[in-house]
Amino acid sequence: MLTSTTQRSRKRLVTTAVVLLLAVAGVLLLPSTIARLGSGGMTADSAESVRAERLLKDRFPAAGPDVVLLLTPAGGDSAAARRVLDAVAKRPEVTQVHSSFTDLPVDELRSGDTGLAFVTARPGTSPADLLTIVDDARDTGHARNVTVTASGNGVIDGSIDAIAEASLVRAELIAAPLVGLILVVVFGSLWAALMPLVAGGAAVAIAMLGLSVLARVTEVSTFALNLATAIGFGLAVDYSLFIIARWREGRMLGMSAEEARALTIRTSGRTIVFSGVTVVIAMAALLVFPGYFLKSLAYSGILTVTTVMVVTVLIVPWMLVALDQRAVRRYAWSRWAAVEHDPSAVVVQRPPSRARVWTSAVLITGALLAVAAPFLSADFVLRDYRELPSGDLARAGTEQLAGEFPELSRNAVNIAFPDTPDPATLGAVADRLARVDDVRAVHWAGGTTTTAPASRGPATTATAPPSPFDAMVFTAPDGASWMRVDLSVDPESPGAAAAVRAIREVVSEHGGLAGGQTAALVDSTEGIKKNLPYALAAIVVVTAVLLFLLTGSVVLPLIGVALSVLSLGATFGSLVFIFSEGHFAGLLGGFTAFGAINVTAPILLFCIAYGLSMDYQMFILSRIAEERSAGRSSEEAIQVGISATRRVIGAAAVLIAVVLAAMATSGLTYLKILGFGLAAAVLVDAFVVRLYLLPAAMRIFGDAVWYRPSWLDPVYQRFRLSHGAGPAAECGPEAGDGRKPIAAVAD
């Protein structure tokens, strides 16, 4: 016995040491990990818009500059502005600078005393380095009485990355103390409360190590860090909560610390693994979508959840054994908040009437559908500068650019030609493009072509002569040329999407590629629509199979999937109501509502929130199924299962909601959407759907809810995931005497 105990102690020490070393490595490598994370990736590299922008950047630097500087010299001193630009051009990252103060003989790129400069950086220059260029230009301008602001996709991406990084620190500083306080209340023990925090910190740090390795072999979005931290810490706290509560119950049943640990591993540990697998499967569905943005979030989620499962199941039970009585004792004042279910307190009450069950089911379902309704009219965009906080310098520069130079606004389609047609053909293409609905003007080396509506007959086109600006911007030294098609409608509108498709039909005849904001949105949306059915089918089918193997019923998986979709629909509707329409902006720290939300947000939210909802559902249904398999009636199993899981599920939902909602304190609208959306989804699912609508649906179906065709019996018996017939089967020689098992905290 001594030898066995010694071996276990050594094994625990080795495992703990490995976990600590990996966690320390993850923390030490975090700065280099952050430096390797990137922006963008919302559209596949093979998409036409991406290929067009790549071609334009390679051959026409002014078509897609990394940085657009707006310079306003005091008193119109152009010489001072030129000195600022000379300093910018000397930076090692900068390859070209074109501006109205240097190489343009006209004032076309001026608005009053403000002029523009297009800065092109070396390939591979990070958004952080672009921000450094802007900061240096701003400092140089300040010394020479030149006001400098900046815009451009690289600058916007850099600001988004910087805010996301700062939000990560802020969220953890907010979430960790609140989570610790809640844990002290629900456990009534400082020692017990520390264990989930330790497990969460270790799991997140190890996940950061994995993310560091991942960022060295593939492109990873900067948001992967925020996602890994929030999901990792939240799930680690939740899983630790289930383990500690289950271990404490074992101790209440008279087990030794080691016996309670073994019971916890067989029950809660097993269910945690299968619940975590459910979340992993949901995250893996993101891999089918185009672009590295969602793919990298999938990798991050899979890596993080797997790490959390391993760390919590290995470390927390051993910490409980080491602390023993210190993890059991509870402060007297905290007894009202205990999450452990008293095994002797099971009382099966008279079931509610069918009229009451139907009424509650109809009312709750109707309310959720009403909240979901706004999502039917949702509009979507790709990353937008208006997602930045109103005081951000990149946003201010972009707004100044749009206000003073509307011809350079983001509402345009850029046409690149791998092999430039002859001037006559280009003129014919410009003429056809100008006739496309919702096209305002076509800018090219031959001038600016517009269409004048005619009262009778077809519309007529006219081309203004080219300017020196047109000659410089739209023609490369080797004679290659490109076009810019300005649209007269909002870039995210259906009319803009239709215009892009019509433009592509025209230019494809000459090998042209259409890029730009609206073109990228069209490509991303079409890529998502094409792959969405596969992602949904994978998630639904696999989770339904897991629920069948957990419960033995073919009806409960259908109920579970339907309720999860209903719950998420309500979450999506609230996102449109708040972030698209602008309601309650003040309560969420302020943001700009511009009638649309990021197209990737609902996809990401669905995969994460669906996995979390199924996570809780597995804990509840596994407990109900245990009671049912032990001989209780369907009604008794529902009552005992809900009673045994209510407190621990509620506490777990509150804890992970606090962690996720901390992201909503970010100044970045995208993180606000993720934080609020995930927190709302978890709370609605835990407190409304699982504790009220799920039992109501099960009562409506009655015993039929456990239906399983006879031909599936061998499959269920061979691969079943259940772990016994309740706690009574685990605790003593009387377990097989036919008694109904006492209730336990949900596994």
BABAMI-792503 format. One line per 3 residues: number of its first residue (from 1); their letters; for each residue x, y, z of C-alpha. Coordinates in steps of 0.5 Angstrom, whole numbers, plus 500, padded with zeros to 3 digits. Example, Ala and Ser with C-alpha at 12.3 -4.5 7.8 and 13.67 -1.06 7.14 Angstrom:
BEGIN
1) AS) 525 491 516 | 527 498 514
This chain:
BEGIN
1) MLT) 500 500 500 | 506 505 502 | 509 503 495
4) STT) 502 505 491 | 502 511 495 | 509 513 494
7) QRS) 508 512 486 | 502 516 486 | 505 522 489
10) RKR) 511 521 485 | 506 521 479 | 503 527 481
13) LVT) 509 531 482 | 512 529 475 | 505 531 472
16) TAV) 505 538 476 | 512 539 474 | 510 538 467
19) VLL) 504 543 467 | 508 548 471 | 514 548 466
22) LAV) 509 548 460 | 505 554 463 | 512 558 464
25) AGV) 514 557 457 | 507 559 455 | 508 566 459
28) LLL) 515 567 457 | 514 566 449 | 507 570 450
31) PST) 511 577 447 | 514 573 441 | 507 570 440
34) IAR) 503 577 440 | 508 579 435 | 507 573 430
37) LGS) 499 574 430 | 496 578 424 | 490 581 421
40) GGM) 485 580 416 | 484 573 413 | 477 574 412
43) TAD) 477 572 405 | 480 566 402 | 487 567 398
46) SAE) 484 564 392 | 478 569 392 | 478 574 386
49) SVR) 478 580 391 | 484 578 394 | 488 576 387
52) AER) 486 583 385 | 488 587 391 | 495 583 391
55) LLK) 496 584 383 | 494 592 385 | 499 592 390
58) DRF) 505 589 386 | 504 593 380 | 500 600 382
61) PAA) 503 602 389 | 498 608 389 | 492 603 388
64) GPD) 493 600 395 | 497 604 399 | 499 601 406
67) VVL) 498 608 409 | 495 614 407 | 497 620 410
70) LLT) 493 627 411 | 498 633 412 | 496 640 414
73) PAG) 501 645 414 | 500 651 418 | 500 657 414
76) GDS) 500 652 408 | 507 651 408 | 508 646 403
79) AAA) 516 646 405 | 515 643 412 | 510 638 409
82) RRV) 515 636 404 | 520 635 410 | 516 631 414
85) LDA) 515 626 408 | 522 626 407 | 523 623 414
88) VAK) 518 618 412 | 521 616 406 | 528 615 410
91) RPE) 525 609 414 | 527 602 412 | 520 599 412
94) VTQ) 518 605 406 | 519 603 399 | 515 609 396
97) VHS) 512 615 398 | 507 619 393 | 504 626 395
100) SFT) 501 632 392 | 507 636 396 | 512 632 392
103) DLP) 511 629 385 | 504 631 383 | 504 638 379
106) VDE) 497 639 381 | 492 640 387 | 488 635 386
109) LRS) 490 631 392 | 488 637 396 | 482 640 400
112) GDT) 484 647 403 | 491 646 406 | 490 639 407
115) GLA) 494 634 402 | 495 627 401 | 501 622 401
118) FVT) 501 615 399 | 506 611 403 | 508 604 401
121) ARP) 512 599 405 | 516 593 404 | 512 586 403
124) GTS) 511 583 410 | 511 589 414 | 507 588 420
127) PAD) 501 593 422 | 505 595 428 | 510 597 424
130) LLT) 506 601 420 | 503 605 426 | 510 606 428
133) IVD) 511 610 421 | 505 614 423 | 507 615 430
136) DAR) 514 618 427 | 510 622 422 | 506 625 427
139) DTG) 512 627 432 | 516 630 426 | 510 634 424
142) HAR) 508 636 430 | 516 639 431 | 514 643 424
145) NVT) 507 645 425 | 504 640 421 | 498 636 423
148) VTA) 499 629 421 | 493 624 421 | 493 617 418
151) SGN) 488 612 414 | 489 606 410 | 488 598 411
154) GVI) 494 597 414 | 493 603 419 | 486 600 421
157) DGS) 489 593 422 | 494 596 427 | 489 600 431
160) IDA) 485 594 431 | 491 589 433 | 493 594 439
163) IAE) 486 595 442 | 485 587 442 | 491 586 445
166) ASL) 490 592 451 | 483 589 451 | 486 582 453
169) VRA) 489 585 459 | 483 589 461 | 478 583 461
172) ELI) 483 579 465 | 484 584 470 | 476 585 471
175) AAP) 474 577 470 | 479 574 475 | 477 578 481
178) LVG) 470 577 480 | 471 570 479 | 475 569 485
181) LIL) 469 572 489 | 464 568 486 | 468 562 487
184) VVV) 469 564 495 | 462 565 496 | 459 558 492
187) FGS) 465 554 495 | 465 557 502 | 472 556 502
190) LWA) 478 560 500 | 482 554 498 | 477 551 494
193) ALM) 476 557 490 | 483 558 489 | 484 551 485
196) PLV) 479 553 479 | 484 560 478 | 490 556 478
199) AGG) 487 551 473 | 485 556 469 | 491 560 469
202) AAV) 495 554 468 | 491 552 462 | 491 559 459
205) AIA) 498 559 459 | 499 552 456 | 494 554 451
208) MLG) 499 560 449 | 505 556 448 | 501 552 443
211) LSV) 499 558 440 | 506 560 439 | 508 554 436
214) LAR) 502 554 431 | 503 562 429 | 510 559 427
217) VTE) 507 554 422 | 501 558 419 | 497 565 419
220) VST) 494 566 426 | 489 572 427 | 490 577 433
223) FAL) 483 575 436 | 485 568 437 | 489 570 443
226) NLA) 483 573 446 | 479 567 444 | 483 562 447
229) TAI) 484 567 454 | 477 568 455 | 474 561 453
232) GFG) 480 557 456 | 479 561 463 | 472 560 463
235) LAV) 472 553 461 | 477 551 466 | 473 555 472
238) DYS) 467 551 470 | 470 544 469 | 474 545 476
241) LFI) 467 547 479 | 464 541 477 | 470 537 479
244) IAR) 470 540 486 | 463 539 487 | 463 532 485
247) WRE) 469 531 490 | 465 534 495 | 459 530 495
250) GRM) 463 524 495 | 466 526 501 | 459 528 504
253) LGM) 457 520 502 | 463 518 507 | 468 516 502
256) SAE) 476 518 503 | 479 523 499 | 482 518 495
259) EAR) 476 514 494 | 472 521 492 | 477 523 487
262) ALT) 477 516 483 | 469 517 483 | 470 524 481
265) IRT) 474 522 475 | 469 516 473 | 463 521 473
268) SGR) 465 528 472 | 472 527 469 | 468 522 464
271) TIV) 463 527 462 | 468 533 462 | 472 529 457
274) FSG) 465 528 452 | 463 535 454 | 469 538 452
277) VTV) 469 534 445 | 463 537 444 | 466 544 444
280) VIA) 472 541 440 | 467 539 435 | 463 545 434
283) MAA) 470 549 434 | 472 545 428 | 466 546 424
286) LLV) 470 553 423 | 475 550 419 | 471 549 413
289) FPG) 470 556 412 | 475 560 407 | 480 565 410
292) YFL) 485 564 415 | 481 568 420 | 476 563 422
295) KSL) 481 557 421 | 486 560 426 | 480 561 431
298) AYS) 478 554 430 | 485 552 431 | 486 556 437
301) GIL) 479 553 440 | 481 546 439 | 488 547 442
304) TVT) 485 551 448 | 479 546 450 | 483 540 449
307) TVM) 488 543 454 | 483 545 459 | 480 538 459
310) VVT) 487 535 460 | 489 540 466 | 483 540 470
313) VLI) 482 533 470 | 489 531 471 | 491 537 476
316) VPW) 484 539 480 | 482 532 483 | 490 531 486
319) MLV) 489 538 489 | 483 536 492 | 486 530 495
322) ALD) 492 534 497 | 488 539 501 | 483 534 503
325) QRA) 479 537 509 | 481 545 507 | 477 544 501
328) VRR) 471 541 504 | 470 546 510 | 465 551 509
331) YAW) 464 558 512 | 458 558 515 | 455 565 512
334) SRW) 456 561 505 | 451 555 506 | 446 559 502
337) AAV) 450 559 496 | 452 552 496 | 453 548 489
340) EHD) 453 541 492 | 447 538 492 | 445 534 499
343) PSA) 444 527 497 | 439 526 503 | 435 532 500
346) VVV) 431 529 494 | 424 530 494 | 420 528 488
349) QRP) 414 533 488 | 407 532 484 | 409 534 477
352) PSR) 406 540 474 | 399 540 470 | 400 539 462
355) ARV) 396 545 461 | 402 549 465 | 407 545 462
358) WTS) 404 547 455 | 403 554 457 | 410 555 460
361) AVL) 413 552 453 | 409 556 449 | 410 563 452
364) ITG) 418 561 453 | 418 559 446 | 414 565 443
367) ALL) 419 570 447 | 425 567 444 | 422 567 437
370) AVA) 420 574 438 | 427 576 440 | 430 572 435
373) APF) 426 576 429 | 431 582 428 | 436 577 425
376) LSA) 432 576 419 | 433 583 417 | 441 583 419
379) DFV) 446 586 414 | 453 584 414 | 460 588 413
382) LRD) 467 585 413 | 472 589 418 | 470 596 418
385) YRE) 474 602 421 | 467 604 425 | 468 598 429
388) LPS) 474 602 432 | 472 607 438 | 470 614 436
391) GDL) 477 617 439 | 482 612 435 | 487 616 431
394) ARA) 486 611 425 | 478 612 425 | 479 620 426
397) GTE) 484 619 420 | 479 615 416 | 473 620 417
400) QLA) 477 626 415 | 479 622 409 | 472 620 407
403) GEF) 470 627 409 | 475 631 405 | 477 627 399
406) PEL) 470 623 398 | 473 620 391 | 478 616 395
409) SRN) 472 613 400 | 472 606 401 | 466 605 397
412) AVN) 469 603 390 | 471 597 386 | 478 596 384
415) IAF) 479 593 377 | 486 590 376 | 488 587 369
418) PDT) 494 582 369 | 495 583 361 | 493 590 360
421) PDP) 488 591 354 | 490 597 349 | 487 604 350
424) ATL) 481 603 345 | 479 597 349 | 480 600 356
427) GAV) 475 606 353 | 470 601 351 | 470 597 358
430) ADR) 470 604 362 | 464 605 357 | 460 599 359
433) LAR) 462 599 366 | 459 606 367 | 452 604 364
436) VDD) 452 598 370 | 446 600 375 | 449 604 381
439) VRA) 456 606 378 | 457 613 379 | 464 614 375
442) VHW) 469 610 372 | 476 613 373 | 482 610 369
445) AGG) 488 612 365 | 484 615 360 | 480 620 364
448) TTT) 473 619 368 | 467 616 365 | 460 617 367
451) TAP) 453 616 365 | 448 621 364 | 441 619 364
454) ASR) 437 620 358 | 429 621 358 | 428 617 352
457) GPA) 433 611 349 | 439 608 353 | 443 613 357
460) TTA) 449 616 354 | 456 616 357 | 462 622 357
463) TAP) 469 621 359 | 473 627 362 | 480 628 360
466) PSP) 485 625 364 | 489 629 369 | 496 628 371
469) FDA) 494 625 377 | 490 620 373 | 496 618 369
472) MVF) 501 617 375 | 496 613 379 | 492 609 374
475) TAP) 498 607 369 | 505 603 371 | 512 605 368
478) DGA) 511 598 364 | 505 601 361 | 500 596 365
481) SWM) 493 600 367 | 488 599 372 | 481 602 374
484) RVD) 477 604 380 | 469 604 379 | 466 608 384
487) LSV) 459 606 387 | 453 610 389 | 450 606 394
490) DPE) 453 603 401 | 458 598 400 | 454 593 404
493) SPG) 448 594 401 | 445 588 396 | 445 594 390
496) AAA) 453 594 391 | 453 586 391 | 449 586 385
499) AVR) 454 592 382 | 460 588 383 | 457 581 380
502) AIR) 455 586 374 | 462 589 374 | 465 582 374
505) EVV) 461 580 368 | 464 586 364 | 471 585 366
508) SEH) 472 578 366 | 472 578 358 | 478 581 358
511) GGL) 482 578 364 | 480 583 369 | 479 582 377
514) AGG) 475 586 381 | 477 587 388 | 475 592 394
517) QTA) 471 593 400 | 464 590 397 | 468 585 392
520) ALV) 471 582 398 | 464 582 402 | 461 579 396
523) DST) 467 573 396 | 467 572 404 | 459 572 404
526) EGI) 459 567 398 | 464 563 401 | 461 562 408
529) KKN) 454 561 404 | 457 555 400 | 460 552 406
532) LPY) 455 553 412 | 451 547 410 | 457 543 411
535) ALA) 459 546 418 | 452 546 421 | 451 539 418
538) AIV) 457 536 422 | 456 540 428 | 449 537 429
541) VVT) 450 530 427 | 456 529 431 | 453 532 437
544) AVL) 446 529 436 | 450 522 436 | 454 524 442
547) LFL) 447 525 446 | 444 519 443 | 450 515 446
550) LTG) 450 519 452 | 442 518 454 | 440 512 449
553) SVV) 434 516 446 | 433 518 439 | 428 524 441
556) LPL) 433 527 446 | 438 529 441 | 433 532 437
559) IGV) 430 536 442 | 437 538 444 | 439 541 437
562) ALS) 432 544 437 | 433 548 443 | 440 550 442
565) VLS) 438 553 435 | 432 557 439 | 437 559 444
568) LGA) 442 562 439 | 437 565 435 | 435 569 441
571) TFG) 442 571 442 | 443 573 434 | 437 577 434
574) SLV) 439 581 440 | 446 582 437 | 442 586 431
577) FIF) 438 590 436 | 443 592 440 | 449 593 435
580) SEG) 446 594 428 | 441 598 431 | 444 602 436
583) HFA) 440 600 442 | 443 600 449 | 450 603 447
586) GLL) 451 607 453 | 450 601 457 | 456 597 453
589) GGF) 461 603 454 | 459 606 447 | 460 604 440
592) TAF) 458 606 433 | 452 603 430 | 452 603 422
595) GAI) 446 598 421 | 451 592 420 | 455 587 424
598) NVT) 461 583 422 | 459 577 417 | 464 573 421
601) API) 461 574 428 | 455 570 428 | 459 564 425
604) LLF) 464 564 430 | 458 565 436 | 454 560 433
607) CIA) 460 555 433 | 462 557 440 | 455 558 444
610) YGL) 453 551 441 | 458 548 444 | 457 551 450
613) SMD) 450 550 450 | 451 542 449 | 456 542 454
616) YQM) 451 544 459 | 446 540 456 | 450 533 457
619) FIL) 451 535 464 | 444 535 465 | 442 530 461
622) SRI) 447 525 463 | 444 526 470 | 437 525 468
625) AEE) 439 519 464 | 443 516 470 | 436 516 474
628) RSA) 432 514 469 | 437 508 468 | 436 506 475
631) GRS) 429 505 475 | 426 512 476 | 420 514 472
634) SEE) 421 519 467 | 418 525 471 | 422 523 477
637) AIQ) 428 522 473 | 427 529 471 | 426 532 478
640) VGI) 432 529 481 | 436 531 475 | 434 538 475
643) SAT) 434 539 482 | 441 536 483 | 444 540 477
646) RRV) 440 547 478 | 445 550 483 | 452 548 480
649) IGA) 450 549 472 | 447 556 475 | 454 558 478
652) AAV) 458 555 472 | 454 559 467 | 455 566 471
655) LIA) 462 564 472 | 463 563 465 | 459 569 463
658) VVL) 463 574 467 | 469 571 464 | 466 572 457
661) AAM) 462 579 458 | 469 582 460 | 471 582 453
664) ATS) 465 587 452 | 469 592 456 | 473 593 450
667) GLT) 473 599 445 | 473 594 439 | 466 593 437
670) YLK) 467 586 434 | 470 584 441 | 464 587 444
673) ILG) 459 583 440 | 463 577 442 | 463 578 449
676) FGL) 456 580 450 | 453 575 445 | 457 569 448
679) AAA) 455 571 455 | 448 572 453 | 448 566 450
682) VLV) 450 562 456 | 446 565 461 | 439 564 457
685) DAF) 441 557 455 | 443 555 462 | 437 559 466
688) VVR) 431 559 461 | 432 553 456 | 436 548 460
691) LYL) 432 549 467 | 425 551 464 | 424 549 457
694) LPA) 428 543 457 | 424 539 462 | 418 542 459
697) AMR) 419 539 453 | 421 532 456 | 414 532 460
700) IFG) 410 534 454 | 413 528 450 | 413 523 457
703) DAV) 416 516 456 | 416 517 449 | 422 522 450
706) WYR) 426 515 451 | 424 512 445 | 430 508 441
709) PSW) 429 503 436 | 430 496 437 | 435 496 432
712) LDP) 440 501 435 | 440 497 442 | 447 494 440
715) VYQ) 450 500 438 | 448 504 444 | 450 498 448
718) RFR) 457 498 445 | 458 505 445 | 454 508 450
721) LSH) 458 514 454 | 454 513 461 | 458 512 467
724) GAG) 453 508 471 | 446 508 475 | 447 514 479
727) PAA) 451 515 486 | 448 510 490 | 452 505 485
730) ECG) 458 508 487 | 458 508 494 | 457 502 498
733) PEA) 455 494 499 | 448 496 498 | 448 499 491
736) GDG) 445 493 488 | 439 492 493 | 434 495 488
739) RKP) 434 502 492 | 433 508 488 | 439 512 487
742) IAA) 440 518 491 | 441 525 487 | 448 527 486
745) VAD) 451 534 483 | 451 533 476 | 456 530 472
